[in-house]
Amino acid sequence: MDPSGIFATSYRADRRLVRTRWQALSLILFIAVLLAAPYLVGPRIVAILNIMYISAVVAVGLQICTGYAGQINLGQAAFMGVGAYTAAILAEKTGLTFLLTIPIAGFAAAVFGFLFGLTAARIKGFYLALTTIAAQFIFHFAVLNLPSSWLGGSNGVTVPPATLFGLRIVSEGAQYYLMLFVAAIMVAGAFGIVRSRFGRAFVAVRDDDVAAGIMGINVAATKANAFLIGAFYAGVGGGLWAYLIRFVGVDQFTLFNSVFFIAMIIVGGMGSVVGALIGVFVIRVIQEIIATVGPNIADSVTFLGGDIVFAGMNVILGGVIALFMILEPKGLMHRWTILKSSYRIWPFPY
């Protein structure tokens, strides 16, 4: 929502990301803080930020597929896993540089996601959700049953450090800026996609696919493209994950991870790129709090056992997500929009 008196008078102006000086200043300050973060916080916070950047890439892709195009996707973690394994195998066995493995990882995941996107032309809702869950089982079955010399089986794959222009990216600071750079490019690309003719087609199909078809939009192709783009983002995020953790295992990409990505876009707000970023921040902060407080609680109540305590903490996380769905089903971004509107018309009630 633009400030009062700011109107887009052309299609090009409507696609513009920054429209006012205050928006430009805020964006510059935000980027400056992110660039200075490794010098302002400790190594643990830097590691958490790296994971947030990767989660942001994956969640933004899911937002395009589900939030904008309306295609329920519970297989985003599987698409992320395809990208992670692709990057890991290419880096380990071919020695390709980071600039090549990451795009290839994204394209490999996009192909896998596109296959499931083709089914969206005929089914929707609950049945589409079941189909995307099948992606998780297919991914796990393939990794565990193909020859271990291919994908490592249950032992996983060790990933060498990322190489960029002949330099090995091994330090935490170098990894941080690498993750930040790729995440910034992907988020900027997402803003461009959702404000383009493709993004408008996604929204039209989401709101009413029959009406969209009558207006001349190829509904089947639009749904398939939504899965393709969402899976590409997941694949890029998976490649970043492989280089950050330096190890890829099948248990890193489960259905629970897909549910958490869904939770991120629900908490942040469906149909908003910024909402996806807010959701990533909120969910990851809650997860880190659980990871920090959990061991202390387990030590204090030894009669319950550590497994019961951590299971209870995960139930609390699920309860927080459920509360968001009940009390604020449109997400935090919707509430922020209401607050901005109220501020602009103050002191008038409407």
C-alpha positions as CSV (number, residue, x, y, z in Angstrom):
1,M,0.0,0.0,0.0
2,D,1.4,3.3,-1.1
3,P,1.3,6.6,1.0
4,S,-1.6,9.0,0.4
5,G,-1.2,10.9,-2.9
6,I,1.2,8.3,-4.5
7,F,-0.5,6.6,-7.4
8,A,0.9,4.4,-10.2
9,T,0.1,6.0,-13.5
10,S,1.7,3.4,-15.7
11,Y,2.3,-0.4,-15.7
12,R,6.0,0.2,-15.3
13,A,5.4,2.4,-12.3
14,D,3.1,-0.2,-10.8
15,R,5.9,-2.8,-11.0
16,R,8.5,-0.5,-9.3
17,L,9.7,-1.9,-6.0
18,V,10.7,1.4,-4.3
19,R,8.2,4.2,-4.9
20,T,9.0,6.9,-2.3
21,R,12.1,8.4,-0.7
22,W,11.2,7.0,2.7
23,Q,10.9,3.5,1.2
24,A,14.3,3.9,-0.4
25,L,15.9,5.2,2.8
26,S,14.3,2.4,4.9
27,L,15.6,-0.2,2.4
28,I,19.1,1.3,2.4
29,L,19.2,1.3,6.2
30,F,17.9,-2.3,6.4
31,I,20.6,-3.5,3.9
32,A,23.3,-1.6,5.9
33,V,22.3,-3.4,9.1
34,L,22.4,-6.8,7.4
35,L,25.8,-6.0,5.9
36,A,27.1,-5.0,9.3
37,A,25.5,-7.9,11.2
38,P,28.7,-10.2,11.3
39,Y,30.5,-7.3,13.1
40,L,27.6,-6.6,15.5
41,V,26.5,-10.0,16.7
42,G,28.2,-13.3,17.7
43,P,28.8,-16.4,15.6
44,R,25.6,-18.2,16.8
45,I,23.4,-15.3,15.6
46,V,25.3,-15.3,12.3
47,A,24.6,-19.0,11.9
48,I,20.9,-18.4,12.7
49,L,20.8,-15.6,10.1
50,N,22.3,-17.9,7.5
51,I,19.6,-20.4,8.1
52,M,17.0,-17.7,7.9
53,Y,18.3,-16.5,4.5
54,I,18.0,-20.1,3.2
55,S,14.5,-20.5,4.7
56,A,13.5,-17.1,3.2
57,V,14.4,-18.3,-0.3
58,V,12.4,-21.5,0.1
59,A,9.5,-19.8,1.8
60,V,9.3,-17.1,-0.9
61,G,9.1,-19.7,-3.6
62,L,6.3,-21.4,-1.7
63,Q,4.6,-18.1,-1.3
64,I,4.6,-17.7,-5.1
65,C,3.2,-21.2,-5.6
66,T,0.6,-21.3,-2.8
67,G,0.1,-17.7,-1.7
68,Y,-0.2,-16.1,-5.1
69,A,-1.2,-18.9,-7.4
70,G,-3.3,-20.8,-4.8
71,Q,-1.7,-24.2,-5.4
72,I,-1.4,-26.2,-2.2
73,N,2.2,-27.5,-2.0
74,L,3.2,-29.8,0.8
75,G,6.3,-31.1,-1.0
76,Q,8.5,-28.0,-0.8
77,A,11.0,-29.8,1.4
78,A,11.3,-32.5,-1.1
79,F,12.0,-30.0,-3.9
80,M,14.6,-28.4,-1.6
81,G,16.2,-31.9,-1.1
82,V,16.4,-32.4,-4.9
83,G,18.3,-29.1,-5.1
84,A,20.6,-30.0,-2.2
85,Y,21.5,-33.4,-3.5
86,T,22.1,-32.0,-7.0
87,A,24.4,-29.3,-5.7
88,A,26.2,-31.8,-3.4
89,I,26.8,-34.4,-6.2
90,L,27.9,-31.8,-8.7
91,A,30.3,-30.2,-6.2
92,E,31.7,-33.5,-5.0
93,K,32.0,-35.5,-8.2
94,T,32.5,-32.8,-10.9
95,G,34.1,-30.0,-8.9
96,L,31.8,-27.4,-10.5
97,T,31.9,-23.9,-9.0
98,F,29.2,-22.4,-6.9
99,L,28.0,-20.2,-9.7
100,L,27.1,-23.3,-11.7
101,T,25.9,-25.7,-9.1
102,I,23.3,-23.4,-7.6
103,P,21.4,-22.6,-10.8
104,I,21.6,-26.3,-11.9
105,A,20.2,-27.3,-8.5
106,G,17.4,-24.9,-9.0
107,F,16.6,-26.2,-12.5
108,A,16.7,-29.9,-11.3
109,A,14.2,-29.1,-8.6
110,A,12.1,-27.1,-11.0
111,V,11.8,-30.1,-13.3
112,F,10.7,-32.3,-10.4
113,G,8.2,-29.7,-9.3
114,F,6.9,-29.1,-12.8
115,L,5.9,-32.8,-13.0
116,F,3.6,-32.3,-10.0
117,G,2.4,-29.0,-11.3
118,L,1.0,-30.8,-14.4
119,T,-1.4,-32.7,-12.0
120,A,-2.7,-29.3,-10.8
121,A,-4.4,-28.8,-14.1
122,R,-7.0,-31.5,-13.2
123,I,-7.1,-31.6,-9.4
124,K,-7.2,-29.0,-6.7
125,G,-7.5,-28.6,-2.9
126,F,-7.2,-31.7,-0.8
127,Y,-6.4,-34.0,-3.7
128,L,-3.6,-31.7,-4.8
129,A,-2.2,-31.6,-1.3
130,L,-2.1,-35.4,-1.3
131,T,-0.3,-35.4,-4.6
132,T,2.4,-33.0,-3.4
133,I,2.8,-35.1,-0.2
134,A,3.7,-38.0,-2.6
135,A,6.7,-35.9,-3.7
136,Q,8.1,-36.4,-0.2
137,F,7.7,-40.2,-0.4
138,I,9.1,-40.4,-3.9
139,F,12.1,-38.3,-2.9
140,H,12.9,-40.4,0.2
141,F,12.3,-43.7,-1.7
142,A,14.7,-42.6,-4.5
143,V,17.5,-41.5,-2.1
144,L,17.3,-44.6,0.1
145,N,16.9,-47.2,-2.7
146,L,19.1,-46.0,-5.5
147,P,22.7,-47.3,-5.4
148,S,24.6,-45.6,-2.5
149,S,27.3,-44.7,-4.9
150,W,24.8,-42.3,-6.6
151,L,23.2,-40.4,-3.7
152,G,24.9,-41.9,-0.6
153,G,21.8,-43.7,0.6
154,S,21.2,-43.4,4.4
155,N,24.8,-42.3,4.9
156,G,24.3,-39.0,3.1
157,V,26.7,-37.0,1.0
158,T,29.6,-34.8,2.2
159,V,29.8,-31.5,0.4
160,P,33.1,-29.7,-0.3
161,P,33.4,-25.9,0.4
162,A,31.9,-23.6,-2.1
163,T,34.4,-22.2,-4.6
164,L,33.8,-18.7,-6.2
165,F,36.3,-17.3,-8.7
166,G,38.9,-19.8,-7.5
167,L,38.4,-18.9,-3.8
168,R,37.2,-21.4,-1.2
169,I,34.3,-20.0,0.9
170,V,35.0,-21.5,4.4
171,S,34.8,-18.8,7.0
172,E,31.6,-17.9,8.7
173,G,31.8,-14.3,7.4
174,A,32.3,-15.3,3.8
175,Q,29.4,-17.8,4.0
176,Y,27.2,-15.1,5.6
177,Y,27.7,-12.7,2.7
178,L,27.3,-15.4,0.1
179,M,23.9,-16.5,1.6
180,L,22.8,-12.9,1.9
181,F,23.7,-12.1,-1.7
182,V,21.9,-15.0,-3.1
183,A,18.8,-14.5,-0.9
184,A,18.7,-10.8,-1.9
185,I,18.7,-11.7,-5.6
186,M,16.0,-14.3,-5.1
187,V,13.7,-12.0,-3.1
188,A,14.2,-9.2,-5.6
189,G,13.3,-11.6,-8.4
190,A,10.2,-12.7,-6.5
191,F,9.0,-9.1,-6.3
192,G,9.6,-8.8,-10.0
193,I,7.6,-12.0,-10.7
194,V,4.6,-11.2,-8.7
195,R,4.3,-7.7,-10.2
196,S,4.7,-9.0,-13.8
197,R,2.0,-10.4,-16.1
198,F,2.8,-13.9,-14.7
199,G,2.2,-12.8,-11.2
200,R,-1.1,-11.2,-12.2
201,A,-2.1,-14.5,-13.9
202,F,-1.2,-16.4,-10.8
203,V,-3.6,-14.2,-8.7
204,A,-6.3,-14.5,-11.3
205,V,-6.1,-18.3,-11.3
206,R,-6.0,-18.3,-7.5
207,D,-9.2,-16.2,-7.2
208,D,-11.2,-17.9,-9.9
209,D,-9.6,-20.2,-12.4
210,V,-12.8,-20.5,-14.5
211,A,-13.0,-16.7,-14.9
212,A,-9.3,-16.6,-15.6
213,G,-9.7,-19.2,-18.4
214,I,-12.5,-17.1,-19.9
215,M,-10.3,-14.1,-20.0
216,G,-7.7,-16.0,-22.0
217,I,-5.3,-17.2,-19.4
218,N,-3.9,-20.6,-19.9
219,V,-4.9,-22.0,-16.5
220,A,-3.1,-25.4,-16.8
221,A,0.2,-23.7,-17.9
222,T,-0.1,-21.1,-15.2
223,K,-0.6,-23.7,-12.4
224,A,2.3,-25.7,-13.7
225,N,4.5,-22.6,-13.9
226,A,3.7,-21.8,-10.3
227,F,5.0,-25.1,-9.2
228,L,8.0,-24.7,-11.5
229,I,9.0,-21.4,-10.0
230,G,8.3,-22.5,-6.4
231,A,10.4,-25.6,-6.9
232,F,13.2,-23.6,-8.5
233,Y,13.4,-21.4,-5.4
234,A,13.3,-24.5,-3.2
235,G,16.2,-26.0,-5.2
236,V,18.3,-22.9,-4.9
237,G,17.6,-22.9,-1.1
238,G,18.6,-26.6,-1.0
239,G,21.9,-25.9,-2.8
240,L,22.6,-23.1,-0.3
241,W,21.8,-25.5,2.5
242,A,24.2,-28.1,1.1
243,Y,27.1,-25.6,1.0
244,L,26.3,-24.2,4.5
245,I,26.0,-27.5,6.4
246,R,28.6,-29.3,4.2
247,F,26.5,-32.5,4.5
248,V,23.3,-33.6,2.9
249,G,21.1,-36.4,4.4
250,V,17.6,-37.5,3.5
251,D,16.3,-36.9,7.0
252,Q,16.9,-33.1,6.6
253,F,14.0,-32.8,4.1
254,T,11.0,-34.4,5.7
255,L,7.2,-33.6,5.6
256,F,7.5,-31.8,8.9
257,N,9.9,-29.3,7.2
258,S,7.3,-28.8,4.4
259,V,4.7,-28.1,7.1
260,F,7.0,-25.5,8.7
261,F,7.4,-23.7,5.4
262,I,3.6,-23.6,5.1
263,A,3.4,-22.3,8.6
264,M,5.9,-19.5,7.7
265,I,3.7,-18.1,4.9
266,I,0.5,-18.5,7.0
267,V,2.0,-16.6,10.0
268,G,3.5,-13.9,7.8
269,G,0.5,-13.6,5.5
270,M,-0.5,-15.4,2.3
271,G,0.0,-13.5,-0.9
272,S,2.8,-11.3,0.3
273,V,6.6,-11.6,-0.3
274,V,7.3,-9.5,2.7
275,G,4.8,-11.6,4.7
276,A,6.9,-14.7,3.8
277,L,10.0,-13.0,5.2
278,I,8.2,-12.0,8.4
279,G,6.9,-15.6,8.8
280,V,10.4,-17.0,8.4
281,F,11.7,-14.6,11.1
282,V,8.9,-15.4,13.5
283,I,9.0,-19.2,13.1
284,R,12.8,-19.5,13.2
285,V,13.0,-17.3,16.3
286,I,10.4,-19.5,18.1
287,Q,12.4,-22.6,17.0
288,E,15.6,-21.2,18.4
289,I,13.9,-20.3,21.6
290,I,12.7,-23.9,21.9
291,A,16.2,-25.2,21.1
292,T,17.7,-22.9,23.8
293,V,15.1,-23.4,26.5
294,G,14.5,-27.1,25.9
295,P,17.7,-28.5,27.3
296,N,17.4,-26.4,30.4
297,I,13.9,-27.6,31.0
298,A,15.0,-31.2,30.4
299,D,17.7,-30.8,33.0
300,S,15.2,-29.4,35.5
301,V,12.6,-32.0,35.1
302,T,14.6,-35.2,34.7
303,F,11.7,-37.4,35.7
304,L,9.9,-36.6,32.4
305,G,12.8,-37.4,30.1
306,G,14.3,-35.3,27.4
307,D,12.2,-36.8,24.6
308,I,8.9,-35.9,26.3
309,V,10.1,-32.3,27.0
310,F,11.2,-31.7,23.4
311,A,8.0,-33.3,22.1
312,G,6.1,-30.9,24.4
313,M,8.0,-27.9,23.1
314,N,7.1,-28.9,19.5
315,V,3.5,-29.1,20.6
316,I,3.9,-25.5,21.9
317,L,5.2,-24.5,18.5
318,G,2.3,-26.1,16.8
319,G,-0.1,-24.4,19.2
320,V,1.4,-21.0,18.4
321,I,0.8,-21.7,14.7
322,A,-2.7,-22.8,15.4
323,L,-3.4,-19.6,17.4
324,F,-2.2,-17.5,14.4
325,M,-4.6,-19.4,12.1
326,I,-7.5,-18.8,14.6
327,L,-6.8,-15.2,15.7
328,E,-5.0,-13.8,12.7
329,P,-5.8,-16.1,9.7
330,K,-4.6,-13.5,7.2
331,G,-1.2,-13.2,8.8
332,L,0.9,-10.5,10.4
333,M,1.3,-8.6,7.1
334,H,-2.5,-8.1,7.0
335,R,-2.4,-6.7,10.5
336,W,0.5,-4.4,9.5
337,T,-1.5,-3.1,6.5
338,I,-4.5,-2.3,8.8
339,L,-2.2,-0.4,11.2
340,K,-0.7,1.6,8.4
341,S,-4.2,2.5,7.1
342,S,-5.3,3.5,10.5
343,Y,-2.2,5.7,10.9
344,R,-2.8,7.5,7.6
345,I,-6.4,8.4,8.3
346,W,-5.8,9.3,12.0
347,P,-7.6,10.9,13.8
348,F,-10.6,10.0,11.7
349,P,-12.1,6.5,12.2
350,Y,-12.6,5.8,8.5
